[in-house]
Each structure stands twice: as structure tokens, then as C-alpha cells.
Amino acid sequence: MTEQLVERLVERDIVVYRFYAKSRDAVDKYLTLADPDIQGHIDAGNVDKPMFYVIDVSRSGMFSVNYMRQRVNKLVGEKPKMPVSYIAYVTDEPQDSILVNLIDALTARQLAHTRKIFAADKFDDAIDWLIVMRNKELRE
């Protein structure tokens, strides 16, 4: 039986990528799950509309930022344009906020994004925040 590294689920119409490992294989699995979502968003004519999703690392801990950056840069290079992303990170490790801020800094030139961090027991708040942001974007 194969170990589950990352799962994709939907909560209240918000996609959640839940990590169960913080390995490079988990990052690769995440990207194989996220790429069709990104491409589908683009193909639907929504490249100028934001994407909203959760990255839940509360069960795994934060993945390698450098490896993720390398892999995301490759993915971004394959797209004519990347949509803005609103990302709620769910974690129980306070030091993960430093890594999320590092991700923001490292990707600032390639990607437009808004990120916010939530504790695992505030998962519903993370979904609520993304719904509020999505509704706000729809009104603009």
C-alpha cells in the first residue's frame, strides 16, 4: 500500500491540499494535484481572476521552501500567465510563519499572491477568509 503524501479535497467550494509528509515527493505530488486545477482555471478563461485555496501542513510540517520554489518556478515558466493566488496556510508550528514569509519574498517577482496563516484549530476560519476574499474579488 502506498503512503498518502498529499490529498486534494474541497471544503465549501474551496480546494484544500493537505500534506501528510514534508518530503520532496510530497511537493511533487502536490504539484501534480495543483497543476490541473491551475490549468483548468486558465483554460476556463479565468487567468485574470484569482484562485483561492488552502495548503494544510498541520499534519506534516512545512515542506522544503527551496525545493518548492524550484518546482513552482518550473511550473510558472510553463504557463503564459499565472493567476493571482489567495492561499491560507494551516499549520500548528509558529515558526512556519517565517517560512511562509520567505516563500512570499522568494516568489514576489514571479507570482501575485496573498497569503495568510491559520492554526489547525482555525481551519474553518481559513476557509471563511478565502470565501470572504473571493466574494470581495467578485464584487470588484
Secondary structure as UniProt FT lines:
FT   STRAND          6..11
FT   TURN            12..13
FT   STRAND          14..19
FT   HELIX           24..43
FT   TURN            44..45
FT   TURN            47..48
FT   STRAND          51..56
FT   TURN            58..60
FT   HELIX           65..77
FT   STRAND          85..90
FT   TURN            94..95
FT   HELIX           96..107
FT   TURN            108..110
FT   STRAND          113..118
FT   HELIX           120..122
FT   HELIX           123..139
//
